[in-house]
Amino acid sequence: MLGAVVSGPPRQLDPAALGDHVDRLYRAAWALCGSREDAEDLVQETFAKVLAKPRFLRNDDDLGYLLRVLRNTFFSRHRTAMRRPQAAPLPEEVEPADHSSATRPDQAVEARQVFEYIAALPDAFRDALVAVDVVGLSYGEAAKLLGTKEATITSRLYRARAQVARGMDPSRESVL
Amino acid sequence: MQAGDPNLPLDPADERLAERGRALIAAAVAETRAPLALRERIEADRERSGARGAGARRRRLRGLLIPAGGLVAAVAVAVVIMVGGGGAPSVLATASLAARGPVLPAPAENEANDALLKSSIDGVAFPYWGPLKWESVGARDDKIEGRDAKTVYYANPAGVRAAYTILGGDKIDPPSDAEKHTRNGVNLYVVENNGRRIVTWERNGHTCVLSAPASVPQQKLLQLAAWDGGGGVPF
């Protein structure tokens, strides 16, 4: 389980098994960064760090470990970088995302807006929402990852979800 | 910040809003996958790091053995490295290819046979599962124990992904602890490993391996594996 200190011998993280987690980390990265281009860079940098040397884990939670590295990488580099003024790409310069399962063009647009609103949430609310709703961790796993209580995760999730819904409907006021 | 206090009472009027937010997020998550280009870059990084790791291991082995055993030991090490594992790959090792993710575009449908895709290995073509609501979304080619292996990834409308691998060369045995089932006259062997459900069976003398998250019902995987497309998928 995520963040749990589990006894037993350490096992080496299998690089060949990391491909299973690319989609979830990409979504998490997009929700952290608010931009697909920054999300791609963040995920690639995360994997490069993990692959740079053998990694040994004391539990079976590869995804939790990867999410932790992703967050650390985001906080140490990308957030600082994103505070600098940046030139926004023209629409035609943006590579289309892989929305191969989206059945309508407006679904892709809505997904982009949702991730942008998540990224704009206050850190504590965004992190809870990314851990549970985007990556799929349990409340307990998210609480351990974020160093807080499950009740706090519950409350933050509730408010963060409501804020995202309000963001998609600007006529409503913020709840945060 | 006020909003960070978990003990603050929540406005009941916000409950519907929170539920709508949850649904919006779930929809966005379900339809979003990592771009193929990103997967390719990560796969290239992984292969480079694997090559570096293998090189380091060889250097460590040489450093350990040459002082102790001289030239004979060095030759022995070289033989071990060149021969590698040898023998036939296992079903689980073949299924592990799925974890590497797609690095090639999804194969197109075969216009001459609407039950198949335009992708095959040793003449055994992958099925087109569009009628079953599983669409091909990517592919990859590998070598395992010296054999070619081709994998096509399929996804259902919820974004759940399954990997279908056809192994080149002679068929291999199913895992000894696999459960045997029969669908449409096809013998299918099911095993679970690392949270994934794996089905293996034979088509035209080749081993096929289908793996998906264990959340995909076994009956669905068996149906996919044994689907003959009205006779268009040869077994």
Chai-1 contact restraints between the chains, C-beta under 6 A:
chainA,res_idxA,chainB,res_idxB,connection_type,confidence,min_distance_angstrom,max_distance_angstrom,comment,restraint_id
A,P15,B,R46,contact,1.0,0.0,6.0,A-B,restraint_1
A,A16,B,A99,contact,1.0,0.0,6.0,A-B,restraint_2
A,A16,B,R100,contact,1.0,0.0,6.0,A-B,restraint_3
A,A17,B,A99,contact,1.0,0.0,6.0,A-B,restraint_4
A,G19,B,A99,contact,1.0,0.0,6.0,A-B,restraint_5
A,G19,B,R100,contact,1.0,0.0,6.0,A-B,restraint_6
A,G19,B,G101,contact,1.0,0.0,6.0,A-B,restraint_7
A,D20,B,A99,contact,1.0,0.0,6.0,A-B,restraint_8
A,V22,B,A34,contact,1.0,0.0,6.0,A-B,restraint_9
A,V22,B,R39,contact,1.0,0.0,6.0,A-B,restraint_10
A,V22,B,G101,contact,1.0,0.0,6.0,A-B,restraint_11
A,D23,B,R33,contact,1.0,0.0,6.0,A-B,restraint_12
A,D23,B,A34,contact,1.0,0.0,6.0,A-B,restraint_13
A,Y26,B,A34,contact,1.0,0.0,6.0,A-B,restraint_14
A,R27,B,V29,contact,1.0,0.0,6.0,A-B,restraint_15
A,R27,B,T32,contact,1.0,0.0,6.0,A-B,restraint_16
A,E40,B,L38,contact,1.0,0.0,6.0,A-B,restraint_17
A,Q44,B,R41,contact,1.0,0.0,6.0,A-B,restraint_18
A,F47,B,I42,contact,1.0,0.0,6.0,A-B,restraint_19
A,A48,B,D45,contact,1.0,0.0,6.0,A-B,restraint_20
A,L51,B,D45,contact,1.0,0.0,6.0,A-B,restraint_21
A,L51,B,R46,contact,1.0,0.0,6.0,A-B,restraint_22
A,L51,B,S49,contact,1.0,0.0,6.0,A-B,restraint_23
A,D98,B,R33,contact,1.0,0.0,6.0,A-B,restraint_24
A,D98,B,P35,contact,1.0,0.0,6.0,A-B,restraint_25
A,H99,B,E31,contact,1.0,0.0,6.0,A-B,restraint_26
A,S100,B,V137,contact,1.0,0.0,6.0,A-B,restraint_27
A,S101,B,E31,contact,1.0,0.0,6.0,A-B,restraint_28
A,S101,B,A155,contact,1.0,0.0,6.0,A-B,restraint_29
A,S101,B,G159,contact,1.0,0.0,6.0,A-B,restraint_30
A,A102,B,E31,contact,1.0,0.0,6.0,A-B,restraint_31
A,Q107,B,E31,contact,1.0,0.0,6.0,A-B,restraint_32
A,A111,B,A28,contact,1.0,0.0,6.0,A-B,restraint_33
A,A111,B,E31,contact,1.0,0.0,6.0,A-B,restraint_34
A,A111,B,T32,contact,1.0,0.0,6.0,A-B,restraint_35
A,V114,B,L24,contact,1.0,0.0,6.0,A-B,restraint_36
A,V114,B,I25,contact,1.0,0.0,6.0,A-B,restraint_37
A,V114,B,A28,contact,1.0,0.0,6.0,A-B,restraint_38
A,A124,B,G4,contact,1.0,0.0,6.0,A-B,restraint_39
A,D133,B,I25,contact,1.0,0.0,6.0,A-B,restraint_40
A,V134,B,V29,contact,1.0,0.0,6.0,A-B,restraint_41
A,A151,B,P6,contact,1.0,0.0,6.0,A-B,restraint_42
A,T152,B,P6,contact,1.0,0.0,6.0,A-B,restraint_43
A,S155,B,P6,contact,1.0,0.0,6.0,A-B,restraint_44
A,Y158,B,A18,contact,1.0,0.0,6.0,A-B,restraint_45
A,R159,B,A3,contact,1.0,0.0,6.0,A-B,restraint_46
A,R161,B,A18,contact,1.0,0.0,6.0,A-B,restraint_47
A,R161,B,G21,contact,1.0,0.0,6.0,A-B,restraint_48
A,R161,B,R22,contact,1.0,0.0,6.0,A-B,restraint_49
A,A162,B,D14,contact,1.0,0.0,6.0,A-B,restraint_50
A,A162,B,L17,contact,1.0,0.0,6.0,A-B,restraint_51
A,A162,B,A18,contact,1.0,0.0,6.0,A-B,restraint_52
A,A162,B,G21,contact,1.0,0.0,6.0,A-B,restraint_53
A,V164,B,G21,contact,1.0,0.0,6.0,A-B,restraint_54
A,A165,B,L17,contact,1.0,0.0,6.0,A-B,restraint_55
A,A165,B,R20,contact,1.0,0.0,6.0,A-B,restraint_56
A,A165,B,G21,contact,1.0,0.0,6.0,A-B,restraint_57
A,V175,B,D14,contact,1.0,0.0,6.0,A-B,restraint_58
A,L176,B,A3,contact,1.0,0.0,6.0,A-B,restraint_59
